[in-house]
């Protein structure tokens, strides 16, 4: 009798545990989670539609990139910069950090990248759009540009590609502006986005966490200033080499990075 009682008790415990696991799983997949995912994607879509509808965008930003040393120490490098975009085929960007002062010009025909710290520049024939330029810099020259997807002409399709899970976390405040806080999971990265609440859903902060590198290094982008409808000067996207600047091979672009020479490559996003 005692053996049967013990067996029956264990059986009931297993049934109870199984039911609890199933209930937890159902709750996780229930209406609340589905609504949270729907909210996150709808906010992301609203931001994407707003950004892509702007003919010209002028912005300033701060960025942080982390690397993991062979001793498993996490080190962060910080830069600041600005960008001017006129769709579909004009872009000027400038970033200053502790190890590089880099400017990019795209006038619709030629791409020019100037490294002030090197007093050198590289030029090559550009594609027909800014979207294609971003892709060619990534694939052809190894320049990551992790925040550039926010400025694409169709950012939503790119941003949601590969998303396995989406959450609307709630609200946060970035530089005094109330923002919607979104979180997304991909296979190899987790990323968060803060979108300004209200009529102008401006992307204010982006955090990308690498899940394939030890200690999960992050890339962070904070949009500080944001203007739309600006009228760029006629020569705003034209590059004139400074006197004495050396013309470099386009392959030299890979050296114009946010990291100092010798930084562990595994920490880059």
N, C-alpha and C positions, 0 to 999 in steps of 0.2 A: 504493500500500500504506500509506504513512504517513497519507494522508487518511482511509482506512478505519479505521486503527488509532485515530486521534484521535476519529473519529465513534463507534466502538465504545466507547471509554473514556468519552466524554461520555454515551452512552446508559446505560452501566452505572452512572455516577455519578447520573444522574437516577433510575434504578430504585432504587438504594441509598437516595437521599435520600427518595424517595416512600415506601419501605418503613419508613424510620426515622420519618417523620411519622405514618404510619398506626399504627406500633407505639406511639408516644408517645400518640396519641389513644386507642388501645385501653386502654393502661395507665391513662390518666386516667379512663376510663369503666368500668374493670374492677371486680372484686369489692371491692378495697380502698376505692375511692372510694364505691362504693355502700354499703358497710358504714359508712363514715364519715358519710354522709348519713343513714343509718338511725339511727345512734347519736345524732346531733345532734337529729333530730326526736323520738326516743323520750325523750331527756332533757328536751327542751322540753315534750313532752306530760306527762311526770311532774311537772314544775314547774307547768304549767297546771292539772293535776288537783288538785294539792296546794293551790294558791292559791285556786282556785274552790270548794274544799270548806270553806274557813274562813268561818264565819259572821261573825266580827269580826276585823279586823286593825288593829293600831296600829303605826305605823312612823315612823322618822326618816330623813332623807336629806340628802345634799349633791348639788348639781347644778351643771354648768358648761355654758355655751353660748358658742360662738365666732361672731364676725362677721368679715367681710373688708371692710376699708376701701377706698375708691376708689384708694388708693395700694398696694393689695394687701398691707396689713399685717394679720396675724391677731391679733385681740384677744379675750380670754376674760373672761367675766363669771361670777361664782360666787354661788350662793345656798345656803341651808340651810332645812330645813323639817320638818314633821311632818304626818301624816295619820291619821285614825281612820275606819274603814269598818265599817258594819254592813249586811250584805245584807238585803234587796235595795234599800233606798231611803233610806239615811242615810249622810251623808258630811260630815266636817269636815277642812279642810286649811289649813295656814298655811305661808307661805314668806316668808323675810326675805333680802333682798339689799342691795346697796349703793344701789339706786335705787327699791326698793319694799318695802313691808311689807304683805302681802296675806293675808287670811283668807277662806275660803269655807265657808259653812254650807248644808247641804241637809237639812231635817227631814222629807222625804217629801212636802212640799207646796210650800214656798217656798224659792227659792234666794237667798241673801244673800251679796254680796261686799263686803268692807270693806277699804278702802285706808287704813291707819293714817297713811301719809305724806301722804295727801290729806285726812285726816279726813273722808272721804266714803264712802258706801256705795250700792250698787245692789241692787234686789230685783226678782225676776220669778217668775211661777208656774212651778214645776218640773214635770218629767215624772214618770212613775210609778216609774222605777228609776234607779240610779246609772249604769248603762250608757247609758241614754238621755240622762242629764244630760251625760256626757262628750261624746257625739255632738253635742248641742245647743250646748255651749260652743264646740266646734270649728267647726261649720258656721254657727251663728247669731251668734257673737260673736268669731270669729277667735282664740280661745285655743288654742294648739297642744297642750299637755298631752302631750308625746311619751312620757312614761313611764307614762301612765295605762292603756295597754292591758294592762299586767301585772296590773292589779287587776280586770279585767272578769270577768263571771260565766262567760264561755266564751272565755278568752284565746287558746287554741291556734288556733281557727279564724281569729281575726283576725291573729295573729302569722304564721301560715304562708301567708296569702293573698298571692299575688304573689311568693313566694320562688322564685327561679330556681336557687339553689345553697345547700346546707347542709353545714357541716363541723363535726366534733368535733375541735377543735384539740388538746386535751389537758387538763391541769390547771393551775390557777393559784391564788394565795393572795390573798384580799381581806380586809383587816383581821384577819389571822391565821386565817381560815377557808379550808380547802381547797375549791376550786370547780372544776366542770367548765366549760371554756371552749368556747363555741360561736360559730360565725361563719355569717352568712347574707348572701346577695346578692339584692337586688331590682333592678328596672330603674333606679330613680333613687337608691337608697340602699344602702349596706352597713351591717350592724349586727351587733354582737357582744353576747353575753350570758354572764355568769358565774353559774352556778347552784351553790349550796352542795351539796357532796357529802354523802351520808348519808340519814338517814330524813326530814329536813326539806329538800326541794329549794327553798330560798328564793332568789329572784332577788336577787343581791348587787350586780351592776353591769351597766349597759346603756350601750353606746356606739353612736350613730347617726352615720354619715358621709354627708354630702350629696355626690352625684356630679354634680349639675347646677349647682353653684355653684363658681366659680373658687377654687382652693386647698383645696377639700374641707373646709369647716368641720364641726365635730363638736358633738354634744350628748352629755353624759355624766351619768348618774345613778348614784349610789352609795347603796345602802340600808344604813344604819348600824345602826339598832335595829329589831327585829321581834318583836311579841308577838301571839299569837292567843288566842282564848277569853276575852278581856277582857270585863268587863261595864260598858258605858258608863253614866255618870250619866244620869238622866232628862232633864236639860237640856243634854246634851253637844252636841246638834246644833241648838240653838236660838240664834238671833242676837238680841241686844238692842242697839240702836244706842246708842253712847256719847253722853253729853250734848254737844250742840253739833255733832254730826256732820251733814254735809249729805247729803241724799238726791239721788243722781245718776241720770241716765238709764242704762238697761241698756247703751246704746251705749258708755258710758264704760269698760266692762269691757276693751275692747281696749287701753286705755292702762295697765292694771295688768299690766305685763309684766316679764320678767326683764332687759330691756335699757333703757338710759337713753334719754331723748328724743333723736331725731336719729341713733340707731345705724342702720347700713345694714340695710335690710330683707332684703337678699339673703342675709344670714348666718343667718337664723332657720331652725330645722328644722321 
